[in-house]
Amino acid sequence: MKLWLDGGLQDIESARVSVFDHGLTVGDGVFETVKAVDGRTFALTRHLARLARSARGLGLPEPDLDEVRRACAAVVEAHPVPLGRLRITYTGGHGPLGSDRGDQGPTLVVALGETTRRPDSTAVVTVPWTRNERGALTGLKTTSYAENVVALARAHQHGATEALFANTTGRLCEGTGSNVFVVLDGEIHTPPIASGCLAGITRELTVEWTGAKETDLPLDVLERADEVFLTSTLRDVQAVHRVDARELPGTPGPVTAKAMRIFDERAGDDLDP
């Protein structure tokens, strides 16, 4: 196995990042997860645009997107798996043991791991912690992910694969690594970016392709929604059959099933929409 580090492919067994890298010591970094199917990436242009936005938001130097593209192509070519998680990590690089950044430049790592297609439906739980819709990192896909690790562990303890957050005003926000959609009276709704959720690439495509509405929603909409589904890079569109103790019969419902079908068809027609 090989990954991209310091400008070229390296063996995964010998590749090394400094223990003083700011991405390790203080979580000073951004990342993207890109789906790779049979040696080809999906929606890479949109992912790279968001990587650059996240880097700017964190105050990191602008990433060389041409280099990132070369790195992705090289890693995927080296490991043309049927379905892969391509991880792009871009950090503040070698720095002091504190919040101040060093001056040696950023670190870029691109690695690929093989995965399998998710089930058509899953269970989710709500958690007592909130997203801060006005925080310094709101809307940025950063490596400061420990909050998600804790919430996802709570979900696993309750037999679920995802945890859903409200924001500080009690409005529905997002999952640890997904966006959430609800169906009300036959219409698809998802929280707006102003709720504090990440501007997910799959979310963006789903809104464009299904006509879903961005709607400010209370958290308890999950108790009355006709259907619920998640979107993310590796989930695509995934139905939810249980929210906390509430079972949603007939999952996937007709609206979700149509959204799943539309996404699969459109994504199959264009690998870089």
C-alpha positions as CSV (number, residue, x, y, z in Angstrom):
1,M,0.0,0.0,0.0
2,K,1.2,3.5,-0.8
3,L,0.0,7.0,0.2
4,W,0.9,10.5,-0.8
5,L,3.1,12.5,1.6
6,D,5.7,15.3,1.1
7,G,5.1,15.5,-2.7
8,G,5.1,11.9,-3.7
9,L,4.0,8.3,-3.2
10,Q,5.5,6.6,-0.1
11,D,5.1,3.1,1.3
12,I,2.4,3.1,4.0
13,E,4.7,1.2,6.4
14,S,7.5,3.8,6.2
15,A,5.6,7.1,5.7
16,R,6.1,9.4,8.7
17,V,4.5,12.7,9.8
18,S,6.3,14.6,12.6
19,V,5.0,14.2,16.1
20,F,5.1,18.0,16.2
21,D,2.7,18.4,13.3
22,H,0.0,20.9,14.3
23,G,-2.7,18.5,12.9
24,L,-1.7,16.1,15.6
25,T,-0.9,18.4,18.5
26,V,-3.9,20.8,18.3
27,G,-6.1,19.5,15.5
28,D,-5.0,22.3,13.2
29,G,-6.0,20.9,9.9
30,V,-8.8,20.3,7.4
31,F,-9.8,17.2,5.4
32,E,-12.0,15.7,2.7
33,T,-13.3,12.2,2.2
34,V,-13.9,11.3,-1.4
35,K,-15.6,8.2,-2.8
36,A,-13.5,6.2,-5.2
37,V,-15.2,3.6,-7.4
38,D,-13.2,1.2,-9.5
39,G,-10.2,3.5,-9.6
40,R,-12.2,6.7,-10.2
41,T,-13.1,9.5,-7.8
42,F,-16.6,11.0,-7.4
43,A,-17.3,14.8,-7.2
44,L,-13.6,15.6,-6.7
45,T,-13.9,19.2,-8.0
46,R,-16.6,20.0,-5.4
47,H,-14.5,18.3,-2.7
48,L,-11.4,20.3,-3.6
49,A,-13.3,23.5,-3.6
50,R,-14.5,22.8,-0.1
51,L,-11.0,21.8,1.0
52,A,-9.8,25.2,-0.1
53,R,-12.7,27.0,1.7
54,S,-12.0,25.1,4.9
55,A,-8.3,25.9,4.7
56,R,-9.1,29.6,4.2
57,G,-11.5,29.6,7.1
58,L,-8.9,28.1,9.3
59,G,-6.3,30.5,8.1
60,L,-4.1,27.9,6.5
61,P,-2.1,28.6,3.3
62,E,-4.1,28.0,0.2
63,P,-3.6,24.4,-0.9
64,D,-2.2,23.6,-4.3
65,L,-5.2,22.0,-5.8
66,D,-3.3,20.8,-8.8
67,E,-1.0,18.9,-6.5
68,V,-3.9,17.5,-4.6
69,R,-5.5,16.2,-7.8
70,R,-2.2,14.6,-8.8
71,A,-1.9,13.0,-5.4
72,C,-5.5,11.7,-5.5
73,A,-4.9,10.3,-9.0
74,A,-1.7,8.6,-8.0
75,V,-3.1,7.0,-4.9
76,V,-6.2,5.7,-6.6
77,E,-4.2,4.4,-9.5
78,A,-2.0,2.5,-7.1
79,H,-5.1,0.9,-5.4
80,P,-8.0,0.6,-7.8
81,V,-10.4,-0.9,-5.3
82,P,-14.1,-1.5,-6.1
83,L,-15.2,1.0,-3.4
84,G,-12.7,3.2,-1.5
85,R,-12.5,6.0,1.1
86,L,-10.0,8.5,-0.3
87,R,-8.9,10.7,2.6
88,I,-7.2,14.1,1.9
89,T,-5.7,15.6,5.0
90,Y,-4.1,19.1,5.0
91,T,-2.6,20.5,8.2
92,G,-0.7,23.4,9.6
93,G,2.5,21.3,9.5
94,H,5.4,21.2,11.9
95,G,4.8,23.7,14.7
96,P,5.4,24.5,18.4
97,L,3.6,22.7,21.2
98,G,0.9,25.3,21.5
99,S,-1.7,27.1,19.4
100,D,0.9,29.3,17.5
101,R,1.8,27.9,14.0
102,G,5.2,27.2,12.8
103,D,6.8,28.4,9.6
104,Q,7.8,25.2,7.8
105,G,4.7,25.0,5.7
106,P,1.6,22.7,5.6
107,T,1.5,18.9,5.5
108,L,-0.5,17.1,2.8
109,V,-1.5,13.4,3.1
110,V,-3.7,11.5,0.7
111,A,-4.5,7.9,1.6
112,L,-7.0,5.3,0.5
113,G,-8.9,2.6,2.4
114,E,-11.2,-0.1,1.0
115,T,-14.7,-0.1,2.2
116,T,-18.1,-1.7,1.4
117,R,-21.5,-0.3,0.4
118,R,-23.7,0.7,3.3
119,P,-27.0,-1.0,4.0
120,D,-30.1,0.7,2.5
121,S,-31.3,1.8,5.9
122,T,-29.9,2.5,9.3
123,A,-30.7,3.6,12.9
124,V,-29.8,6.9,14.4
125,V,-30.0,8.5,17.9
126,T,-30.1,12.1,19.0
127,V,-27.5,13.2,21.5
128,P,-27.6,15.8,24.3
129,W,-24.7,17.8,23.0
130,T,-25.1,20.7,20.6
131,R,-23.5,22.2,17.5
132,N,-22.4,25.8,17.9
133,E,-23.8,27.5,14.8
134,R,-21.7,30.6,15.6
135,G,-18.4,29.0,16.4
136,A,-15.0,29.7,14.8
137,L,-15.0,26.4,13.1
138,T,-18.7,26.3,12.0
139,G,-19.1,25.1,8.5
140,L,-15.4,24.0,8.2
141,K,-14.4,20.4,7.7
142,T,-11.6,20.3,10.2
143,T,-9.6,17.6,11.9
144,S,-10.9,18.8,15.3
145,Y,-13.2,15.8,15.3
146,A,-13.2,14.5,18.9
147,E,-16.8,15.8,19.5
148,N,-17.9,13.5,16.7
149,V,-16.0,10.6,18.0
150,V,-17.8,10.9,21.4
151,A,-21.2,11.3,19.8
152,L,-20.7,8.4,17.4
153,A,-19.6,6.1,20.3
154,R,-22.9,7.0,22.0
155,A,-24.7,6.0,18.8
156,H,-22.9,2.6,18.7
157,Q,-23.9,2.0,22.3
158,H,-27.5,2.2,21.3
159,G,-27.3,0.1,18.2
160,A,-27.2,3.0,15.7
161,T,-24.6,4.1,13.1
162,E,-25.1,7.8,13.4
163,A,-25.8,10.5,16.1
164,L,-27.8,13.6,15.3
165,F,-27.2,17.0,16.8
166,A,-29.4,20.1,17.5
167,N,-27.7,23.5,17.5
168,T,-27.6,25.8,20.5
169,T,-31.1,27.1,19.7
170,G,-32.6,23.6,19.6
171,R,-32.9,23.4,15.8
172,L,-32.1,20.2,13.9
173,C,-28.5,20.5,12.6
174,E,-26.6,17.4,11.3
175,G,-25.0,14.1,12.1
176,T,-21.4,13.4,13.2
177,G,-20.4,12.8,9.5
178,S,-23.7,13.2,7.6
179,N,-26.5,15.6,6.8
180,V,-30.0,14.8,7.7
181,F,-33.2,15.2,5.6
182,V,-36.8,14.7,6.6
183,V,-40.0,14.2,4.6
184,L,-43.1,16.1,5.6
185,D,-46.3,15.8,3.6
186,G,-44.4,14.4,0.6
187,E,-41.8,17.2,0.6
188,I,-38.1,16.9,1.4
189,H,-36.5,19.3,3.8
190,T,-33.0,19.7,5.2
191,P,-31.6,22.2,7.7
192,P,-30.0,25.3,6.1
193,I,-26.3,26.0,6.3
194,A,-27.2,28.8,8.9
195,S,-28.1,26.0,11.3
196,G,-24.4,25.3,11.7
197,C,-24.3,22.1,9.6
198,L,-21.5,21.3,7.2
199,A,-22.2,22.1,3.6
200,G,-22.0,18.4,2.6
201,I,-21.2,17.6,-1.0
202,T,-23.8,14.8,-1.1
203,R,-26.2,17.1,0.6
204,E,-25.6,19.8,-2.0
205,L,-26.2,17.3,-4.9
206,T,-29.3,15.9,-3.3
207,V,-30.8,19.3,-2.9
208,E,-30.0,20.1,-6.6
209,W,-31.3,16.8,-7.9
210,T,-34.4,16.3,-5.8
211,G,-35.6,19.9,-5.2
212,A,-35.3,19.5,-1.4
213,K,-36.0,22.6,0.6
214,E,-33.7,24.2,3.1
215,T,-35.9,24.7,6.1
216,D,-35.2,25.8,9.7
217,L,-36.5,22.8,11.6
218,P,-37.0,22.0,15.4
219,L,-35.2,18.9,16.6
220,D,-38.6,17.3,17.5
221,V,-39.4,17.1,13.8
222,L,-37.7,13.7,14.0
223,E,-40.7,12.6,16.1
224,R,-43.2,13.3,13.4
225,A,-41.5,13.2,10.1
226,D,-43.0,10.7,7.6
227,E,-39.5,9.7,6.5
228,V,-35.9,10.5,7.5
229,F,-32.7,9.9,5.5
230,L,-29.0,10.7,5.7
231,T,-26.5,11.8,3.1
232,S,-22.8,11.6,3.1
233,T,-19.9,10.7,0.8
234,L,-20.1,7.0,1.6
235,R,-23.7,6.7,2.6
236,D,-24.9,8.5,-0.6
237,V,-28.6,8.6,0.3
238,Q,-29.4,6.2,3.1
239,A,-32.9,5.7,4.7
240,V,-33.4,5.8,8.4
241,H,-35.6,3.1,9.9
242,R,-35.2,4.1,13.6
243,V,-34.7,7.4,15.4
244,D,-34.1,6.8,19.1
245,A,-37.0,4.5,20.1
246,R,-39.2,5.5,17.2
247,E,-39.5,2.9,14.4
248,L,-40.3,4.2,10.9
249,P,-42.2,1.4,9.2
250,G,-41.9,0.7,5.5
251,T,-38.3,2.0,5.2
252,P,-37.3,3.3,2.8
253,G,-40.4,5.2,2.3
254,P,-41.5,6.2,-1.3
255,V,-39.9,9.7,-1.2
256,T,-36.6,8.4,0.2
257,A,-36.6,5.5,-2.3
258,K,-37.0,8.0,-5.2
259,A,-34.2,10.2,-3.8
260,M,-32.0,7.1,-3.6
261,R,-32.8,6.1,-7.1
262,I,-32.2,9.7,-8.5
263,F,-28.9,10.0,-6.7
264,D,-27.6,6.6,-8.0
265,E,-28.7,7.4,-11.5
266,R,-27.3,11.0,-11.6
267,A,-24.0,9.9,-9.9
268,G,-23.6,7.1,-12.4
269,D,-24.0,9.4,-15.3
270,D,-21.4,12.0,-14.1
271,L,-18.5,11.2,-11.8
272,D,-17.6,14.9,-11.4
273,P,-21.0,16.7,-11.2
